[in-house]
Amino acid sequence: MRRGPHMAKDPLVIAAEIILAFADNCFAKC
């Protein structure tokens, strides 16, 4: 799903990726 640098993405897409990454990290640790 990566189509280039984050700068070319919508802010909502970047925020969603950050939230998903944070959630995955938390699930992996918790």
HUCOR-V720980 format. One record per backbone hydrogen bond with DSSP energy under -1.0 kcal/mol. NH is the residue of the N-H (numbers start at 1). CO is the residue of the C=O. Records with the same first field share a line. If there is no record, write none. Layout:
NH=CO + CO
This chain:
8=5
9=6
14=10
15=11
16=12
17=13
18=14
19=15
20=16
21=17
22=18
23=19
24=20
25=21
26=22
27=23
28=24
29=25
30=26
